[in-house]
């Protein structure tokens, strides 16, 4: 009789252990689904500055709407970001065609336009209100080498092999469809063309920018290499941002 009880207890214990193992595996699968290692999108409850959509383990940041345009033109931006130094680092040729992706008010576009006097700047944005503000400034000051393009959230709307460089200044982290947008940008690049990102340094806790509006070098490299680009260098001259250069195969 005692042996029968022990045998029953043993079978019961095995069932409990098996059930626990299954629950653990299921929990692990669920956790991994929330932050996939590959480029598929997944979803979770949105953070205060995120949209709840996850790409390569990174929650995509909220988009700054045109209502916040004044922040983009704040007087302190020049000293905080030193965009003049960033544009210098691009080493543009005077006849280059440069796409400013997520151009907003054109803060960077107008600086680029001074370098490519015989080329042009293509200012790309998903918000028509932003482009209207940019166009008003362009026409007011008679800048004739900036054209605007209204993109979608998943397509920059640029012709194939039409640009020498695409720049994204504090914009990439807000792309709702980063894989699709980067595919369109890479297609628009001429062979040997470059993509340059300026992103606030997530590695540095002293950079006082919202969490999902910063990126680490490791994360940027992971996502842009998945788009078929090769990392060339990171320029560290800026006070708070990474300036990262990637290249399309020639």
N, C-alpha and C positions, 0 to 999 in steps of 0.2 A: 504493500500500500504506500509506504514511504517513497519507494522508487517511482511509483506512478505519479505522486504529487510533484516530485522533483522534475520528472520529465515534462509535466504540464507547465511547471514554472519556467523551465528552460525554453519551451516553445513560445510561451507568452513573452519572455524577455527578448527573444530573437525578433518577434514581431514588432515590439516597441522600438528596438534599435533600428530595424529596417525602416520603420515609419519616420523616425527622427532623421535618418540619413536622407530619405527622400525629401523631407521638408527642407533640410539644409541645402540640398542641391537645387530645389525649386527656388529657394530664396536667393541663392547665388545667381541663378539664371535671370531672375527678375532684376537684381541689382545690376548685372552686366547689361541688360537690355536698356537700362536708364542711361548708361554711359558707354555706348558701343565703342569698340576699339577701331572699327572700320569707319568708312565715310557715310554710313547710313544715318538717317535722321531718327531721333527718338524724342520723346516728350516727357515732361515732368511738370510739377507745379511751378509756375513762374516765380523767380526771385524778384526782389524789389526793383532791380535794374535790368532784368532779363525777360525773355519772352517765353521761357519754358521749353524751347526747342534746343536740342543738344546735337552737336556735330563734333566728332572725334573727342568726346568727353568734355567739350566746352559749351556752356550755355550761351546762346547768342544774345547780344545786348539789345535793349530797346533802341529804336531809332529816335534821334533828335528831330522833332518836327520843325517846320518852318516858323512856328510860333516862338521857338528859341533862337531865332536867327541873330538876335542882338548879342548873344553869348559868343557866336562865331566871330563877331566883329569887335569884341571887347578890346579896349586900348592896351590891356596888359598882355595880350596874346603874343605880341612881337617879342617881348622879353621872356615870357614863360616858355615859349616853344622854339624861338630862334629859327623860324621857317626860312629866313634869308640864308642861314647857313645850310639848311637842308636842301634848298634849291641850288645853291652853289655846288653841293656835293653830287648832284645829278650829272654834272659835266655834259650838259646838253649841247648839241650842235645847233647852229642858227637856223638850219632848215629842217629840224626834227618835227615830227608830228607826235604830240604828247596828249594822252587822254588823262584827264583829272577825274577819276571815278569817285562819285560822292562829292561833287564839287561844292555843293551848298551855295553860298553867296559868291563864290569865286575868289575867296581869300588867297588860295594858292594859284588858281588859274591866272589871275592878273600878274602875279610874280613870274610865272612860267612864260607868259606872253612876252615879257621883256627880253627873254633869252632866245626865243625862237621867232625872231622878227621875219625871217623868210620862210618859216614853217607855219604851224598853227597849234593851238590848244583846243582840244575837244572837251568841253565841260559837260560831264555826264552826271545826271541826278535823277532819282526816282520821283522827286516832288516837283511838280510844275510850278508851284509857288516860289520855290527856291530859284529855279531857272529864270522866272520872271524878274526877280530882284536882281539876279546877276546880269540879265540882258539890259535892264534899265541902267545899271552902272556902266556896262560896256558901251552902250550907245551914248550915254552922257559924256564919257571921256573919249569917244571915237576910237576905241580899240578895235582894229579891224582884223585881228588874227585869232579871235576866239569865236568858236561856234558852239552852240548848245545842242545836246541830245537828251531827250527824255527816255530813260531806260524803264524797264519793268523790274520787278524784284528778282527776276531770274534770268534776265538777258540785258547786257549793256547796250544792245542795238548798234553795234559797231561792225562795219564791213570787214571781211576776212583780210588779214595781212595788210591793214591800213595804217597801223601806228608803230612808231619806233619804241615808245615807252608808255606804260600805264603807271600812274602814281595814285596812291590811296593814303591820304593823310587823315588818320583817326577815323577811318570809314569802314574798313574791312570787317571789324568785329561786329558791325551792325547788319551785315548782309544776311537777310532771312534765308536766302538760298545760296550759300557760299560755293558749293560745288558747281552749280549751274552758272553762276556769275563768273567764276574763275575759268570755266570752260569757254565761255564767250569771250573773255578777255584774252586768253591764250590764243584762241582762234584769230582774234583781231591783231595780235602782235605779228610783225614781220619776223622771219627767221633771225635768230640772234637778238631779238628785242628783249627788253627788260621790264620787269614789274618791280616797283619800289614801294614798300610799305613804311609808314611812320606810325608806330603804335606806342602808347605809354607803357612803360616797363612794369609788368606785373610782378617781377622779381623784387622790386624795390618798394617796401611798405611806406617809404617816405614820399612816394608819388601819390598825392592825395586826389586820386580819380576813382570813381565808382568801380567796384570789383570787375564787372563784366565789360567795362570800357577800357580795360588794360589787357595786354597779352604778353606771354613769355616768348622768348626766342624759340624755345623748344616747340611750343604749340604752333607758332607761325610756320616753322620749317616743316612740321608734320603735315599741315594742311596744304601748303603750297607745293610741296613735293608730290602730294597726291594729285595735284592738278597738272603734273608733268613738268614743273619748273625745277631748275637747279639753283640752290643757294650759291651765291657768289661771294658776298661779304656782308658784314654788319658794320655800319659806320657809327661810332660812338660819340660823335662831336656834339650831339644835342643834349640839353640839360636833363630832359625827363623821358625822352622817347628813344626807342630803337629805330634806326633807319636801315632797313633790310633790303638787300638787292638780290633779285632772282632773275634767271635768264631762261629764255626759250631756246631749245636746241637749234643750231644753225643748219 
